[in-house]
Protein backbone atom coordinates (compact mmCIF):
# COMPACT_ATOMS: atom_id res chain seq x y z
CA UNK A 1 0.00 0.00 0.00
CA UNK A 2 1.19 3.52 -0.75
CA UNK A 3 0.13 6.92 0.55
CA UNK A 4 -2.39 8.74 -1.66
CA UNK A 5 -0.57 12.05 -1.04
CA UNK A 6 3.18 11.40 -1.22
CA UNK A 7 3.32 7.84 -2.58
CA UNK A 8 5.38 6.78 0.45
CA UNK A 9 5.35 3.22 1.75
CA UNK A 10 5.79 3.96 5.48
CA UNK A 11 2.13 3.25 6.22
CA UNK A 12 0.72 2.16 9.57
CA UNK A 13 -2.77 0.88 10.30
CA UNK A 14 -4.53 2.82 13.06
CA UNK A 15 -8.04 1.38 12.75
CA UNK A 16 -10.42 -0.48 10.51
CA UNK A 17 -9.72 0.85 7.00
CA UNK A 18 -7.80 3.76 8.60
CA UNK A 19 -4.11 4.38 7.95
CA UNK A 20 -1.31 6.82 8.83
CA UNK A 21 1.59 7.85 6.59
CA UNK A 22 4.83 8.39 8.51
CA UNK A 23 6.42 10.14 5.52
CA UNK A 24 3.98 13.07 5.16
CA UNK A 25 2.06 12.72 8.47
CA UNK A 26 -1.47 12.39 7.12
CA UNK A 27 -4.17 9.99 8.17
CA UNK A 28 -6.60 8.57 5.66
CA UNK A 29 -9.61 6.29 5.50
CA UNK A 30 -10.65 4.04 2.67
CA UNK A 31 -14.37 3.42 2.27
CA UNK A 32 -17.06 2.96 -0.38
CA UNK A 33 -16.99 6.68 -1.30
CA UNK A 34 -13.22 6.63 -1.88
CA UNK A 35 -10.36 7.98 0.22
CA UNK A 36 -10.86 10.59 2.93
CA UNK A 37 -7.64 12.37 3.92
CA UNK A 38 -6.99 14.18 7.21
CA UNK A 39 -4.17 16.23 8.70
CA UNK A 40 -3.33 15.99 12.38
CA UNK A 41 -3.85 19.24 14.30
CA UNK A 42 -1.52 20.31 17.09
CA UNK A 43 -4.00 19.06 19.68
CA UNK A 44 -4.13 15.62 18.04
CA UNK A 45 -7.53 16.02 16.41
CA UNK A 46 -8.15 15.23 12.75
CA UNK A 47 -8.76 18.09 10.30
CA UNK A 48 -9.88 17.65 6.70
CA UNK A 49 -6.86 17.69 4.37
CA UNK A 50 -6.05 21.08 2.80
CA UNK A 51 -4.04 20.66 -0.44
CA UNK A 52 -3.06 24.37 -0.23
CA UNK A 53 -0.98 23.71 2.91
CA UNK A 54 2.56 24.11 1.58
CA UNK A 55 4.10 22.80 4.82
CA UNK A 56 2.60 19.34 4.28
CA UNK A 57 3.88 18.70 0.77
ChimeraX commands (.cxc) that place a marker at each C-alpha (Angstrom):
marker #1 position 0.00,0.00,0.00 radius 0.5
marker #1 position 1.19,3.52,-0.75 radius 0.5
marker #1 position 0.13,6.92,0.55 radius 0.5
marker #1 position -2.39,8.74,-1.66 radius 0.5
marker #1 position -0.57,12.05,-1.04 radius 0.5
marker #1 position 3.18,11.40,-1.22 radius 0.5
marker #1 position 3.32,7.84,-2.58 radius 0.5
marker #1 position 5.38,6.78,0.45 radius 0.5
marker #1 position 5.35,3.22,1.75 radius 0.5
marker #1 position 5.79,3.96,5.48 radius 0.5
marker #1 position 2.13,3.25,6.22 radius 0.5
marker #1 position 0.72,2.16,9.57 radius 0.5
marker #1 position -2.77,0.88,10.30 radius 0.5
marker #1 position -4.53,2.82,13.06 radius 0.5
marker #1 position -8.04,1.38,12.75 radius 0.5
marker #1 position -10.42,-0.48,10.51 radius 0.5
marker #1 position -9.72,0.85,7.00 radius 0.5
marker #1 position -7.80,3.76,8.60 radius 0.5
marker #1 position -4.11,4.38,7.95 radius 0.5
marker #1 position -1.31,6.82,8.83 radius 0.5
marker #1 position 1.59,7.85,6.59 radius 0.5
marker #1 position 4.83,8.39,8.51 radius 0.5
marker #1 position 6.42,10.14,5.52 radius 0.5
marker #1 position 3.98,13.07,5.16 radius 0.5
marker #1 position 2.06,12.72,8.47 radius 0.5
marker #1 position -1.47,12.39,7.12 radius 0.5
marker #1 position -4.17,9.99,8.17 radius 0.5
marker #1 position -6.60,8.57,5.66 radius 0.5
marker #1 position -9.61,6.29,5.50 radius 0.5
marker #1 position -10.65,4.04,2.67 radius 0.5
marker #1 position -14.37,3.42,2.27 radius 0.5
marker #1 position -17.06,2.96,-0.38 radius 0.5
marker #1 position -16.99,6.68,-1.30 radius 0.5
marker #1 position -13.22,6.63,-1.88 radius 0.5
marker #1 position -10.36,7.98,0.22 radius 0.5
marker #1 position -10.86,10.59,2.93 radius 0.5
marker #1 position -7.64,12.37,3.92 radius 0.5
marker #1 position -6.99,14.18,7.21 radius 0.5
marker #1 position -4.17,16.23,8.70 radius 0.5
marker #1 position -3.33,15.99,12.38 radius 0.5
marker #1 position -3.85,19.24,14.30 radius 0.5
marker #1 position -1.52,20.31,17.09 radius 0.5
marker #1 position -4.00,19.06,19.68 radius 0.5
marker #1 position -4.13,15.62,18.04 radius 0.5
marker #1 position -7.53,16.02,16.41 radius 0.5
marker #1 position -8.15,15.23,12.75 radius 0.5
marker #1 position -8.76,18.09,10.30 radius 0.5
marker #1 position -9.88,17.65,6.70 radius 0.5
marker #1 position -6.86,17.69,4.37 radius 0.5
marker #1 position -6.05,21.08,2.80 radius 0.5
marker #1 position -4.04,20.66,-0.44 radius 0.5
marker #1 position -3.06,24.37,-0.23 radius 0.5
marker #1 position -0.98,23.71,2.91 radius 0.5
marker #1 position 2.56,24.11,1.58 radius 0.5
marker #1 position 4.10,22.80,4.82 radius 0.5
marker #1 position 2.60,19.34,4.28 radius 0.5
marker #1 position 3.88,18.70,0.77 radius 0.5
marker link #1:1,2 radius 0.2
marker link #1:2,3 radius 0.2
marker link #1:3,4 radius 0.2
marker link #1:4,5 radius 0.2
marker link #1:5,6 radius 0.2
marker link #1:6,7 radius 0.2
marker link #1:7,8 radius 0.2
marker link #1:8,9 radius 0.2
marker link #1:9,10 radius 0.2
marker link #1:10,11 radius 0.2
marker link #1:11,12 radius 0.2
marker link #1:12,13 radius 0.2
marker link #1:13,14 radius 0.2
marker link #1:14,15 radius 0.2
marker link #1:15,16 radius 0.2
marker link #1:16,17 radius 0.2
marker link #1:17,18 radius 0.2
marker link #1:18,19 radius 0.2
marker link #1:19,20 radius 0.2
marker link #1:20,21 radius 0.2
marker link #1:21,22 radius 0.2
marker link #1:22,23 radius 0.2
marker link #1:23,24 radius 0.2
marker link #1:24,25 radius 0.2
marker link #1:25,26 radius 0.2
marker link #1:26,27 radius 0.2
marker link #1:27,28 radius 0.2
marker link #1:28,29 radius 0.2
marker link #1:29,30 radius 0.2
marker link #1:30,31 radius 0.2
marker link #1:31,32 radius 0.2
marker link #1:32,33 radius 0.2
marker link #1:33,34 radius 0.2
marker link #1:34,35 radius 0.2
marker link #1:35,36 radius 0.2
marker link #1:36,37 radius 0.2
marker link #1:37,38 radius 0.2
marker link #1:38,39 radius 0.2
marker link #1:39,40 radius 0.2
marker link #1:40,41 radius 0.2
marker link #1:41,42 radius 0.2
marker link #1:42,43 radius 0.2
marker link #1:43,44 radius 0.2
marker link #1:44,45 radius 0.2
marker link #1:45,46 radius 0.2
marker link #1:46,47 radius 0.2
marker link #1:47,48 radius 0.2
marker link #1:48,49 radius 0.2
marker link #1:49,50 radius 0.2
marker link #1:50,51 radius 0.2
marker link #1:51,52 radius 0.2
marker link #1:52,53 radius 0.2
marker link #1:53,54 radius 0.2
marker link #1:54,55 radius 0.2
marker link #1:55,56 radius 0.2
marker link #1:56,57 radius 0.2
view
